[in-house]
Amino acid sequence: MDATTNEVILDVLKAAAAAHGVFEAEELGGAYDDEWPEWYAAHMTNALAALGYRLVADGA
């Protein structure tokens, strides 16, 4: 059975959260990342593309 959109996004979001925790710890020395939304967006975009997904607007 194919994953639902919600399941795909949830899986990619959880993976981004885990990866971002490592990024904050290792790259930022444990500091809070004020630019986390940008980091998550880029990470999730790359992860979804690697899985073969892309966003398409209605009518495109």
Protein Blocks (a to p, Z undefined) as FASTA:
>chain_A
ZZdfklmmmmmmmmmmmmmmmmmmmmnnopacfklmmmmmmmmmmmmmmnopacddehZZ
